[in-house]
């Protein structure tokens, strides 16, 4: 049976909403309304002088073929990112369904309530791999090796650390 919360004070739920409503107004509605208002103005480079021009900015925007090209690029890019992300997620989900043994490690890690010493999932030698990664990137930035050499060495060392972790975790 699902528990539901009952407020004895009828005003309390509304008071709890007030901070979120203020944040939404200050960080979304107010800046959005300012942007719309400023779209009807023409300002100098430093924003010192502004002149109301009405729909003139929109007319010049819609007359520019570059605007339509950028909108098409944005639409294509957004569509491809969404389709690719969903496809990869669906592929992983179907593979996990087809092969239940892929779910075993995660189930084993999460089948008990966490204790002080076992909170979260453990990713083998993650801290050490992060240090190797940082060391290799610093070497590349310092000019001691090329970026490709640094990445290759980081991958090799990271894979070696994972293989070591695999042996100890079995």
C-alpha positions in Angstrom: 0.0 0.0 0.0 1.3 3.4 -0.9 1.8 6.0 1.8 0.6 9.5 1.2 1.5 12.6 3.1 -1.3 14.7 4.7 -0.6 18.3 5.6 -2.5 19.5 8.6 -1.8 23.1 7.7 -3.3 24.0 4.4 -0.8 26.8 3.9 2.3 24.7 4.3 2.4 23.0 0.9 2.2 26.4 -0.8 4.9 27.8 1.4 7.1 24.9 0.4 6.6 25.7 -3.2 7.6 29.4 -2.8 11.4 28.9 -3.0 11.2 26.8 -6.2 8.8 29.4 -7.7 11.2 32.2 -6.9 14.1 30.3 -8.4 12.2 29.6 -11.5 11.1 33.2 -11.9 14.6 34.7 -11.2 16.6 32.2 -13.3 14.2 31.4 -16.1 11.3 33.8 -16.6 13.1 37.0 -15.9 16.1 36.4 -18.1 13.8 35.1 -20.9 11.6 38.1 -20.7 14.7 40.4 -20.8 16.0 38.6 -23.9 12.6 39.0 -25.7 12.5 42.7 -24.8 16.1 43.3 -26.0 15.3 41.6 -29.2 13.1 44.6 -30.1 16.0 47.0 -29.4 19.2 48.0 -31.3 22.1 48.7 -29.0 25.5 50.1 -29.6 28.6 47.8 -29.0 28.9 48.8 -25.4 25.2 48.7 -24.5 25.2 52.4 -23.6 22.5 53.5 -26.1 19.5 51.5 -27.1 16.8 52.3 -29.7 13.5 50.6 -30.1 13.3 49.1 -33.6 10.2 46.8 -33.2 10.2 43.8 -35.5 13.2 45.1 -37.6 15.6 42.7 -36.0 13.3 39.7 -36.7 12.8 40.8 -40.3 16.5 41.0 -41.0 17.0 37.7 -39.2 14.4 35.9 -41.3 15.8 37.5 -44.5 19.2 36.0 -43.9 19.8 32.6 -45.6 22.5 31.9 -43.1 19.9 31.8 -40.3 18.0 29.0 -42.1 21.2 27.1 -42.7 22.2 27.2 -39.0 18.6 26.2 -38.0 18.9 23.2 -40.4 22.3 22.3 -39.0 20.9 22.5 -35.4 17.9 20.4 -36.3 19.9 17.7 -38.0 22.5 17.6 -35.2 19.9 17.5 -32.5 17.9 14.8 -34.3 21.0 12.6 -34.9 22.2 13.0 -31.3 18.8 12.0 -29.9 18.4 9.1 -32.4 21.9 7.8 -31.8 21.7 8.1 -28.0 18.4 6.3 -27.9 19.6 3.6 -30.3 22.7 2.9 -28.2 20.6 2.8 -25.0 18.1 0.4 -26.6 20.9 -1.8 -27.8 22.4 -2.0 -24.4 19.0 -2.7 -22.8 18.2 -5.5 -25.3 21.6 -7.0 -24.8 21.1 -7.0 -21.0 17.8 -8.7 -21.5 19.1 -11.3 -23.8 22.1 -12.1 -21.6 21.0 -12.0 -17.9 24.6 -12.8 -16.8 25.5 -9.3 -17.7 23.2 -8.1 -14.9 24.8 -10.4 -12.3 27.7 -8.1 -11.3 25.4 -5.1 -10.8 22.8 -7.2 -8.8 25.6 -8.6 -6.7 26.9 -5.2 -5.9 23.4 -3.8 -5.0 21.6 -6.8 -3.5 22.2 -5.7 0.2 21.6 -2.5 2.0 24.8 -0.5 2.0 26.9 -0.2 5.1 29.3 2.5 6.2 32.1 0.5 4.3 30.1 -0.5 1.2 28.3 2.6 -0.1 28.0 2.9 -3.8 29.4 0.8 -6.6 33.1 0.1 -6.9 34.9 0.7 -10.1 38.3 -1.0 -10.0 41.2 1.2 -9.3 39.3 4.3 -10.5 41.4 6.7 -8.4 44.7 5.2 -9.5 43.5 5.3 -13.2 42.5 9.0 -12.8 46.0 9.7 -11.5 47.6 7.9 -14.5 45.3 9.8 -16.8 46.3 13.2 -15.2 50.0 12.2 -15.3 49.8 11.4 -19.0 47.9 14.6 -19.9 50.3 16.7 -18.0 53.2 15.1 -19.8 51.6 15.9 -23.1 50.8 19.5 -22.1 54.4 19.9 -21.0 55.6 18.7 -24.4 57.3 15.6 -23.0 55.3 13.4 -25.4 52.7 13.8 -28.1 49.0 13.7 -27.3 48.7 10.4 -29.0 51.6 8.9 -27.1 50.0 10.1 -23.8 46.6 8.7 -24.7 48.0 5.4 -25.8 50.1 5.1 -22.6 47.1 6.0 -20.4 45.0 3.4 -22.1 47.7 0.7 -21.8 48.2 1.5 -18.1 44.5 1.7 -17.4 43.8 -1.6 -19.1 46.6 -3.2 -17.1 45.1 -1.8 -13.8 41.7 -3.2 -14.8 43.2 -6.7 -15.5 44.8 -6.6 -12.1 41.6 -5.6 -10.5 39.7 -8.4 -12.3 42.1 -11.0 -10.9 41.7 -9.7 -7.3 37.9 -9.3 -7.5 37.2 -12.9 -8.5 
